[in-house]
Amino acid sequence: MTTKKADFIWFNGAMVPWAEAKVHVMSHALHYGSSVFEGVRCYDSHKGP
């Protein structure tokens, strides 16, 4: 099964054509994987976070 590549992608706060979404080779996300945790949430509850 193959997946059709999207024509546009959310990049730097805007929808841009896939071919224009370029990440610099020296970006922190590529070197340290910092963007892997983007969107992870923690909710406080009576059992703790």
VMD Tcl script that draws the C-alpha trace (Angstrom):
set ca {
  {0.00 0.00 0.00}
  {1.35 3.45 -0.86}
  {0.42 6.79 0.58}
  {-0.01 9.84 -1.64}
  {2.38 12.61 -0.65}
  {0.62 15.80 0.42}
  {0.84 18.80 -1.91}
  {1.10 21.20 1.03}
  {2.57 20.90 4.51}
  {2.29 22.93 7.73}
  {5.74 24.51 8.12}
  {6.84 27.44 10.30}
  {3.26 28.49 10.98}
  {2.00 28.42 7.39}
  {0.81 26.02 4.71}
  {3.57 25.81 2.10}
  {4.14 23.61 -0.95}
  {5.93 20.39 0.03}
  {8.97 21.19 -2.14}
  {9.48 24.55 -0.37}
  {9.52 23.12 3.18}
  {13.28 23.03 3.74}
  {15.01 22.52 7.09}
  {18.58 23.75 7.53}
  {21.12 20.97 8.12}
  {22.34 22.74 11.29}
  {18.88 22.99 12.85}
  {18.59 21.99 16.52}
  {15.79 19.55 15.70}
  {17.96 17.49 13.35}
  {20.99 17.41 15.64}
  {19.26 16.76 18.96}
  {15.79 15.45 18.10}
  {14.17 18.30 20.04}
  {11.10 18.43 17.79}
  {10.26 14.81 18.59}
  {8.51 15.96 21.77}
  {6.52 18.80 20.22}
  {2.88 18.35 21.10}
  {3.42 16.05 24.09}
  {1.18 17.23 26.91}
  {1.08 16.66 30.64}
  {-2.16 17.09 32.59}
  {-2.23 17.62 36.34}
  {-4.68 15.34 38.14}
  {-5.35 14.05 41.64}
  {-2.87 11.22 40.87}
  {-0.15 13.68 39.82}
  {1.13 14.88 36.47}
}
mol new
graphics top color blue
foreach p $ca { graphics top sphere $p radius 0.5 }
foreach p [lrange $ca 0 end-1] q [lrange $ca 1 end] { graphics top cylinder $p $q radius 0.2 }
display resetview
